């Protein structure tokens, strides 16, 4: 058995699904690749106004003043084709991309009891992603295609009984099977009006009278010859992009396109058994502006998930919360969204481990904070391993919190240093390479005793390297302080308790 998904008027649907509410308006689809660009499809509202295929753009606008003109988009069609393929792949891995808007599915090993219900779910999923489709189930891929074209949703022609197939073919006009022109003209002269009447002719007589062309047509519609499928592979790159026909300078239409991207990519993640670890969004800008002598032609946003997921709603809320805080410096002409996937692994918590109740809400809050202070300043501080004093890096917050094992503090010896945040700029006088007088916002006076210097340096080969000298000094007026000299400037970093 085979199933076929048929997304009719595919080129028009691929364009309409990228703009919210556009399908209810009078819209024409124009093919610019033709010698004379002409209307190749239109919406129902445009057809009611008298617009039809073959008209020029000027003729179509003359018939409907409120007409919206859109052009065939290879990228939009490729995106819609991937949606169709991913949805078909969720039913079975034996999927053939038969043509634009067509996918044939081999049903070997598929549960037959839930087959029709699962097909209904697939049609509903495609509708949620902006594609109207119908499905047919038959004995061969070609018969399943004929069934799909006669279906209003999901239609099955029972393959167990030949009578059911004959009844279906008898009720199917011969023109619905797209016969070759020469064969169709001959069948018209013979008085054959239905596919069933033609299929009941013997194969030998068809071959003698209609030749190889007629024989290939008979094999295709009779359901007696099963051809092998040309199996397509699931894409390994989780990325979608689209160039807009016009510039967009408001957030709402961008969010609509991003949601389409996420729905499509998350469907592919579910099929592949993976989850999204991070998101990367790139918005191409219309006009290039100069900032500090550099060319700025794109805006980029990246997000890491604390709890990897393929939930499109959760991912969209995170990305939308981040974009709301960004300023649009120019109109957007194109979008690219990429997901870094990882294998899905179900982790069982330990007896004393806890997890976030709503990890995606937590990440949404972090995204909003990152939009204000910068994503590099959001996370959990962790000491760097390079030995830089007070050096930290931000790491991603964990979703699972392990049970506390104790503070892990060793026995304390000596005084505790209470650091100033930030360090206080100071004036220092030196004699014989030792500090003798200090003044800062918290203290001032001559030095009665000091320890040091202690030299600390590292990563001198990088732009962020450091080279500093430290002293501990005791003032005559009281108090023990930590001094540091870095890049020729003095700082009081803290006071000892």
N, C-alpha and C positions, 0 to 999 in steps of 0.2 A: 504494500500500500504506500501511497504517496500523498502528500499535502502540498498545495501551492498557495502562496500569498500573492494576491494581485492588488497593487496600489494603483488604481486607475488615475489618469490625468496626472501623472507623476511629476512632470516638470513644473506644472502650475502649483501643485501641493507643496513641492520642495521650497518654492519661493514664498508662498503664503504663510507657511508655518513659522517663518522667522520674524513676522510682524504681528503683534497682537491685534485681533479684531479686523484684520485686513480682508478676510474672506467674506465678510458681510457687505463689503463695498463693491462698486463696479470696478473691476480690475482687468486689465488685459496683459497677456504675456507676449512679449515681442522677441523674436529671434534676430539678433544683430548679425549673425553669421551669413544670412541670406544676402543675395545680390541686392535685393530690395527688401529691407526689413519689413516684416509683416506680422500680423497677429497670428499666433499659433494656438492660443487658448485664451479663455476668458471665464470669469465667474458668472454665476447665475444672474446676478444683478445686472451685469453688463450685457448678457444675452437678452434679457428682457427689454433693454433699451435699444435693441436692434444691432448690437455688435456681433460679428461673426468672424470665423477664421478666414484668413486671406486678405483682410482689409489692411490698408496702410494705417500708420498711427494717426495721420491727419484725418482720414476717413472715419476712424473709430471715435476720435474726439468730437468730430462734427455730429455724430449720432448721440453722444453722451458727454455733456460738458463736465460732469463731475468725475470723469474717468481717471483712474490712477494707472500709470504706466509702469510696468516692471519688466525687467529683461531676464532672459534665461541665464541661470547661474550654474556653472559647472561645479563650483564648490558646494552650493546648496544641494544640488542633486547628489553629489558624492556623500554629503552628510546624511541625507535622507536614505540613501542606499545602505549606509552602514547601520542606520536604525533598523531598517527592514531585515538586514542580515543578522544583526544581534538578536532580534526578537525571534527569528526563525531558529537560530542556534540554541536558544533556550529550550526548544522542544526536542531537537536532535542535532548531533554534530554533523550529520550527513546532509549538508545544505549546498545547493547549487544556485548561483546567481544567474538565472536564465536570461535576464534582460533588465532594462530600466524599469524598476518598480515590480519586478517578478522574482520570486524565490521558490524553488522546488525543494521539498524536504522528504528524505527517505525515512519511513516510519518503522524500520526494523528495530525491534527491541523496545518500542514505545508502548506504554500501558494503554491498551485499547479501551478500557472501561472509562477512563477519564479523558480520552482523546478529544472529544467534542467540547467538553467543558474547558480543557486547556486551550483549545483553539479560540474559544470565545474570550478567554482572558487575554490572549495575544492580540486579538482585534481591538479589545478595549485599551490595552497598553499602547498600541499604535495610535489610537485616537487621542489618548492623553498627550502623546508626543507630536500631535498635529498632522497625522497621516490617516486618511480614511482608506481602509483596506477590506478585502473580502477573501475568504478562504474556501477552498474546495478540496475534498478528499476523494481519491479514486484509485483504480487499480494500477495506472501508469502515470508518469508525470504529465503526459499530454492530455489524458482524460481528466486528471485533476485540474488542469488549467481550464478546460472547457467547463468543468463543474464550478470552478471559482468565478468565472465570468457570468455564470447564471445565478450566483449566490447573492443574497442581500446581507449576509453576515458570515455564517458557516454552514456549508451544505455538504452532506456525505452521500455518495452513491455507493450502495452496498456492493462490495466486491465478492461476497460469498455466493450471490445468486446472479446468474447472467440475465435473468428477467428484469431485475432492477436497472442494470446498465442499459438494456435494450429500451426500456420505457423512457429512460432519460434521453437517450440518443434520438428516439422517435419524436420527442417533443422539442428537439433542438434544431432550429433552421440551419440549412447548409451554409448560409453566409456567416453564421456565428463561429464557424470553424476556420474562417479565413482561407478558403481554397485558392490555389493559384488561378490567375485570371483565365488561362486557357482551359483548365479543368472546370472551373466554375461555369464558363460559357457552355461547355459540352453538357454538363449536368443539367443546366437550365433547359437545353434542347431535349434532353431525355425525360424531362418532367420530374426529376428528383429534387424534392423540396426540403427534405430533412436529412440530418446526419445518419439517423438510423436506417433509412432506406438505402443510402449509399453503402453503409457498413454491412448490410445483408448480402450485397453482391459478393460473388466469389473472388478471391484474390487473383486467381489465374485470369479470369475474364477481364478484371480491371487492368491487369498488366498488359494483356494483349491489345486492349482498346485505347488505353490512356497513357501507356508507356511508363517510364520510370518516375516521371513527375506525379502521375496519378497514383502509382503504386505507393510512393512515399506518403502521399496524402491519406490513402486508405489505411496504411500501417499506423499513422499518427492518430487517427480518430477512432479506429475500431477497438482499441484497448486490448489487442491480442499480441502486441509486441512491446516488450519492456526495454527501454534504452538505459544504459548506465548514466548515472549523474556525474557531472564534472564538479567534484567536491572543492569548495573554497575553504581556506583556513581563516581562523579567527585572528584579527589584527593584534599585534603585540604592542603597538604604540597607542597609548591612551591620550590622544590629542585631537582637538577640533579647532578649526579656524574659519573665519569668514571675513571677506572684504565687503564693505557696505557700498551701495550704489550712491549714497549721499552721506554727508557728514552728520554726525549725531552729537549734540552738545548738552543733552540732558541725561539723567541717570536711568530713568524708567525703561526706555527701550533697550538700553544696554543690559539691564537686569533681566529683561525678558529673553534676550538672546543667550545670556549666561545660563539661565535656567534651562533652556533647550539643550545647551551643551552638557550641563550636568546630568539631566535626565538620560541623555544618550550615553554618556560615559559611564554612569552608574549601572545602566542596563548591561553594558559590556563587562563591567567589573563583576556583576552578579553571575553572568554566564561563565566567566573565566575563573570564578572562585577566588577573587582577590578583593582587596580593600584599598582605599585611598590613604596614603600616608601623608602626602602633601599636595598642595595646589599651587599652580603657577599661572598667573594671568598677565597677558601683555596686550596693551591697548595702543594701536598705532595712531599717532596724532596727525591732524591735518596740516597745520603750519608749524614749521620748525623754528623754535625760539632759541636765542642765545642766552645762556646763563653762565656767568663766570667764564666766558670764552668757550664753552662746550656746547655741542649740538644736542638738543633734546628733541627727539622725534618719537619717543614711546614712553608710556607709563607702565611700570611693572609692579606687580603685587605677588607676594608669595606667602603661603600659610602652611604651617605644620599642624597635623591633627594630634591631639593628646591621646585620642582613642580612634585608631584607623577604622574607617567605615565606608560602606557604599550607599548610605542613606542620602539621597539627593536633597531632601528637605534640610537635613542638618548641614550639609556642605554649603547649600545656598544661603542659609541664614548666616553662616560664618563669613562667607565672602561678601554678602550684602552689607553686613555690619562694618566690615573693613572699608568698603568702598564709600559708604556714607560719610566717612571722615576725611576722604581725600578730595582735594580741590581739582576741578577740571581746568587745566591750564590751556587747553585747546580742544577743538572738536575731534571726535574719534572717527577714524575711517576704516578700522578693522580690529578684530578681536582674535586672540589665540588663547585657548585654555588647555593646559596640560596637567595630567594627574600622574604622580609617581606611585605606582601600585606596589603592594607587598602581598605575600601569600596570607590568606585568612587563617588565623589560628585561634581556636577557642581556648582561652586560658581559665583554668579553674582556680578560684581564690583559695588560699590557705585558711585554716580555721580562724586565725586572728588577723587576717588581712582584710582591708576594706577598700572600696572603690568609690569613685564619685557617683552620686545618685543620678545626676544628669550631666555627663561629661561634655556633651555638645553645647549645652547652655553655658557651661563654664568656659569652653573655648570661644563661644560667641562674645562673652564678656572680655576675654583676653584680646580678641580681635579689635574690639572697640577701643580698648586701652592702647593697643599697638598703633591704631590710627592716630592717636593723640601724641604719644611719646615715642613712637617708632617701634617696629617689631623687634629690633635688636635689644631693646631695653625691657622686654617682657619675658619672664621666665623665673627660674630658680638660680640664685647665685651659687657658683662653685669655684673654689680656689683653683687658680691655674697651677700647672705643674712646672712652670719655668722659674719659680723662685722669686718673682717680682713682688716686692712688698705691697701688701694690700691688693694684689692683682686678682681679679675675679673674671669669670665669664658666665654668660647666661645660658642655661640649658633648658630644654623642654620640660615642663612640669609632668610628673607621672600621673597616670590614671589610677594605678593600684598603689596603695600606701601600705608598706610592710609594717608589721608590728614593731613597736619601739623596743630596741635592745639596750636601752640605757643611754646616757649622755656620752659615754666613752671618754670622759675627761680624766686626764692623769693628775696626779698630785701636783698642786701649784706651789712653786717656790719663788720667793722674792715678791717684788711689788707687781701690781697689775697696772698696765698702761690703759688709760682711758683716752681714746682717740677723739680728736676734734673732727667733725664732719661739716664742712670741708676743713682741711688744714689751714692754720692761721699764718698769713704772710708776716714775716718778721724782719727786723733790722738786727744785724749781728756785727760786733767788732771783734777782730782777731788780733792776737799777739803770739808770735812764735808758733803760728799754725794751730793755735788753740783759741776757742771762743772765750772772751773775757766780759762781754756785756751783751744783753739781749733785751729787745723790746718787741712786744706784740700786743694784740687787743686784750689779752687776758692777764699778762704779767709784764714786768719790766724790772731791770736791775742788773747789778754786777754778778758775775759768776764766782762762786766760792769754790766749786770743785766740778770736775768734768771727767767723763770717761769716753774714750774714742781716739781717733776716728775709726769707724767701720765702713769700709768701701763695699758697695754693692752695685753690680752692673750685669747686663745681659741683653741678648738679642741685638747686639750692636750692628749686626748685618741687615737689620730690618728698619723700616721707618719708625716703628714703635718701640725701638730699643730705649734703654735707660742706663744712666750712670749717676750714682748718688753717693754722698758721704753723710754718715749719721754720727751724732754725739748725744750722750745723756749728760745734762747739766743741772747743777743745783745752784739756785740763786741765794744770795745772802738774805734777801727778804723772805725766803721760804719757798718751798716747792721744787720738785724735780721734774724736768721737762725733756721731751725728745726733740732734738733739732735735726733738720735735714737740709742739705744743700744739693739742689738739682738744677742743672742748666744755668748755674750762676745765681739762682734765686734761693732765698732762705725761707724755711717754713718751720713753725712749731706744730708738730704732728699730734702731740698729746701730753697729758700730765700723768705722773705716777701717783697711785693712791698711797 
